[in-house]
Amino acid sequence: MPLQAPTCTSSSSSSIFFFFSSLYLIVSMAAGGPRPNCQHECGGVLIPYPFGIGENCSWPWPGSNNEFQITCNNSFVGPPRPYLFGKHEIISIAVEAGEMRIYEPVSYICFKSINQSSLEYSWEFDSSSSPLLISSTKNKLIGLGCYTDAMLEGRQDESYYTTCASYCPSVTQLQVGDGRQCTGLGCCETPYITTDLSYIYLYFFESKKEKDSMQISPEDVVGNMTFVERIGKQGVPLVLDWAIRNNGTCPPTPSNSSENGKKNDNECISAHSDCLDATNGLGYYCKCSEGYDGNPYISNGCQNVNECDPSIYKEKYPCIGGTCHDTEGGYKCQCNFGRRKDAKDNHICQLVLPKPAVAAIATICAISMLAILLIFLHTKREKRKLQYAFDKNGGELLKSAGITIFPKKEMDKITNNYDDKIGEGAFGQVYKGTTDDGQIVAVKCPKNTTKPNTEPKTVDKKRPTDFTNEVTVQFQISHKNVVRLLGCCLETYVPLLVYEFIPGGNLEEVLHGKSNGGNLTKHPLSLQIRLGIAIESAEALAYMHSSANEKILHGDVKPSNILLDDNFIPKISDFGISRLVSTEKNYTISVRGDLNYIDPVYMKTGLLTEKSDVYSFGIVLLELITRKKPKYDDNESLQLNFVKSYMKESRAREMFDEEIITCTKATKCLDIISEIAVQCLEELDVNKRPTMKLVSDSLHSARKVLQGQGKRSSDQAADEMAN
């Protein structure tokens, strides 16, 4: 309804009372787009969805008559005007703020006399059963006049009232003017009203009427005509809060929500949109996510904001001293040369250094160039060292023999810089690695270097020839019970050897248990499996001892160097102190190896022979049939106690592992194995020890007894070994 400023006589008093929006909203440039085939604006006012003009163009408000539907009135001279409920002219609709601004009239009254009014107008607004509520924070109740109470009645059950009172002591003391704050002198206001209001009724109440009232015209009270000119002929703005009020608040986000589809069971159907609970009444409203703008109520309504468009967002999204790069949902400020990000603001680029620092930069550059030169010289020196080590270790000879040579860099990659140490023997450390083709290998590093690439304190001058011969022979070994040598690395001071990796663990772990969280886990082992391990290990050692013109001595035979696959097939490993020995002579070497298994004759003389391996294997046999370590029960000696029990007391059977004494044939088989072990452990005369070939044959005979194919006694086995 148009504003009608009343004109009162000179002896009259007047009051003007209106509901006024204190916030003038600016509609976003990217307000929600229209639905297809629907009118999206009326008289220059955008009508974004969920509002709409016409049937099926607005969101259906449950239980009402399309309260999101807007009427476009074309009956005016000039452009049409949009109306809410067909009677409230719409100023604007803000999608993301969930607000609507409409025009409402001014309530007023003028008195001709103390008891008679000449003009009077009151008004009410009712949005019940609609998604619209009166904003509690963006509207003010303002009263202009003398001795007047501005009254606002809320809710149709009259359960809410608010008021403000004005006072006029004299015309000279009135503090009323356009844009001035109301202080109660001719003007009053209430800055806030309550929430959840859908109905209001505005009227006035004169608190004092006197005969000799002051002569004040409406122009005096409202500041001449400037107020009327500012609010226009259509009225003053009233701000309404709207929301989707069908489900109370935002529904929970489903676990299988997708950013490219509808994210919730709500009307925020656009990607990159968020659901927010309404602050005025129940319900929720939708908003585009940070970095996006548009209408979240329609599919793909939220579009990326180009924060780098200076004509629109220069102040809101600054990039000072840098180049703005728009990204999906945001932007990056890349600093220009000579600038860096400010510590407090990531979108401000400060100068890196002042001008006096140029000299320092030049100095740093010079130092950097010197460092690069030093690195180059160091790299060149390292290459010469690698080539020297390669030549020193007989690289050309081994290469010509067809042996696989691994470069040092490749070894570092295979072992991941030697970070997975899986064992340590007399030879040195053992690391697990993986080649480029996916083969898992075991890399053995020499013990006289703390790291694979460290120069040793002493270097054996005869090493190139000896090492070349040894590696060549080992590379040619092809026996199913010997771990295969795959290649070597010669670019280190002491060469590295690369063997096939056996994943099933070793005999020591299987016999005596592997630590598992503080507990020892032992595998059940039948006599058949143990005898098979013994036979195939003996065959491997016999093969090594009789290899062509040169025999290979192991020098460190023990259960931890007998690897097992998943089927308990043994493979002899760790030729750590092995040597190539002419068939016509033995070899003297510094004593190394596990003291629990070393031949006492070898300990005294330093003379390593094939009978040294036989002695060590005898202890392995005892561990297989007793399941005891060489030092057991508080440092008891297994070999001494067993030999004593066998030779003098005939009580060796008492030391057998009870798990494998299952029948008479098993006992006879164990007697034969006991005799073989005792023969291997001969200390006074090493020549009385059997060869590994005889040990292998005798163990095969023991297997026949176990299988019931033979009736040999232990004495017969001993006679055979003696021959």
Secondary structure by P-SEA (a helix, b strand, c coil): cccccccccccccbbbbbbbbcbbbbccccccccccccccccccccccccccccccccccccccccccbbbbbcccccbbbbbcccccccccccccccbbbbbbbbbcccccccccccbbbbbccccccccccccccccccccccccbbbbbbcccccccccbbbbbbccccccccccccccccccbbbbccccccccbbbbbcccccccccccccccccccccaaaaaaacccbbbbbbbbccccccccccccccccccccccccccccccbbbbcccccccccccccccccccccccccccccccccccccccccccccbbbbbcccbbbbbbcccbbbbccccccccccccccaaaaaaaaaaaaaaaaaaaaaaaaaaaaaaaaaaaaaaaaaaaaaccccccaaaaaaaacccccccccccccbbbbbccccbbbbbbbbbcccccccccccccccaaaaaaaaaaaaaaacccccccccccccccccbbbbbbbbbccccccccccccccccbbbbccccaaaaaaaaaaaaaaaaaaaacccbbbbcccccccccccccccbbbbcccccccccccccccccccccccccccccccccccccaaaaaaaaaaaaaaaaccccccccccccaaaaaaaaacccccccccccccccccaaaaaaaaaaaaaaaaaaccccccccccaaaaaaaaaaaaaaaaccccccaaaaaaaaac
